Amino acid sequence: MANTGVWLIGALGGLATTVVVGARGLARNLTPRKGLTTEGVEFRNLGFAPIEELVFGGHEIRSGSLVDTAREICRQNGSIPRELIDAVEEDLRVVDARIRAGTAWNSGRAVEALADPDALDCRSLREEIQRLKGDLRRFRDEADCERVVVVNVASTEPAAPDPMRCGSRADLEEILDRDERNRVRASLLYAYAAVDLGFPYVNFTPNGALPPALQQLALERGAPIMGNDGKTGETLVKSALAPMFRDRNLRVLTWQGYNILGDRDGQVLSDRDHLESKVRSKDRALQSILGYDLHTHVGIDFVPSLGDMKTAWDFIHFEGFLGHRMAMQFIWQGCDAILAAPLILDLVRWMNLAASRGECGLMRHLAAYFKSPLGVEEHDFHRQHAELVRYAQAVRASDEPVVP
Ligand code: NAD
């Protein structure tokens, strides 16, 4: 068994579809290896899983197919070329046959509005977890996988209910035993199912799927985990640029950011409750990098015609020598899924590597990939990347686990 399984939660989303089409295109040498950090010189010869040995499956709450979603993305954005879809269509159909019905339990109005009626049912929390675990085991066995990395790329939920944010492991078990359904969202059920099986788990969303109770479970079950919320666009630029102001001792007075985006992600974020968890996640980095309070604001608006072509305008007002005030502005126009998809493949490779070395718990060295890296205070992109390079050097130097 040489395959590495990749289980995508939100398997028919824009990001998941771009990941699968891209991976199959790479496996067939039809597309260049751009955007993958694991292909960089610093990370050569680390023993990453070859892209052609990744096999895909996933959970979804809507009916549909990868082939249709890929064609829709091609029509709307042009980010997935038609010739590429034609060339990997058979591969996509194989993955389509491995997509299972997920759960949209307590995922908020905007997600519930997308979901098929079955996805809104929840027999009991424990039964739902058992069902999800059964799907994961079956995929591992049927696709001949040595290991399965589970990645949450489902829609953004409203902020996690309070007890889920800080509850202990015992609290969590009690909530599940008592079937206290309003205290748990779907993202937590998925994360629990994966981690309890000892499967590596990545939370690429802002959802609160990895509270301390699950971090503890990951240590007990030997599962490497990391999150939250992929750092792909405006926040990536912020976390690379803010250190320049800090290191030149230029005091930033205001950093105002305004994002407009279309597609389904934008539609879900146009609901206030869902938006709050995203804004919270995007707003953290600046104070932490600069080391003082400043005026910041992150606005996100839904503009349907833009599709996946997210546009962000940032205005930075700062003070220099003699207290003179100056300003910098930038406009970032990124195709969200094109920026994020290679990072998913990178994270799968890192998590697979960590699991093969017996590493478990939070993979803090992967902080550079996340807007809100769990267990890491450092938000400076350059320092985070240096940490990843240090980890790679330690891996080369010894077969002993580097983490924890
Ligand atoms: P999308 O709306 O295109 O896809 C989300 C998919 O998840 C949809 O197909 C939806 O039906 C499905 N889904 C929703 N709830 C589910 C559930 N409970 N179980 C199973 N499936 C479920 O969004 P996207 O653009 O693909 O982004 C996916 C996620 O990744 C979002 O949470 C987004 O915030 C996060 N993210 C994306 C980027 C990026 O693309 N650059 C960066 C950081 C984070």
Boltz pocket constraint, residues with backbone or C-beta under 6 A from the ligand:
constraints:
  - pocket:
      binder: B
      contacts: [[A, 9], [A, 10], [A, 11], [A, 12], [A, 13], [A, 14], [A, 15], [A, 16], [A, 59], [A, 60], [A, 61], [A, 62], [A, 102], [A, 103], [A, 104], [A, 105], [A, 107], [A, 111], [A, 114], [A, 152], [A, 153], [A, 154], [A, 155], [A, 156], [A, 186], [A, 187], [A, 204], [A, 205], [A, 206], [A, 229], [A, 230], [A, 231], [A, 232], [A, 233], [A, 263], [A, 264], [A, 265], [A, 268], [A, 335], [A, 336], [A, 337], [A, 339], [A, 340]]
      max_distance: 6.0
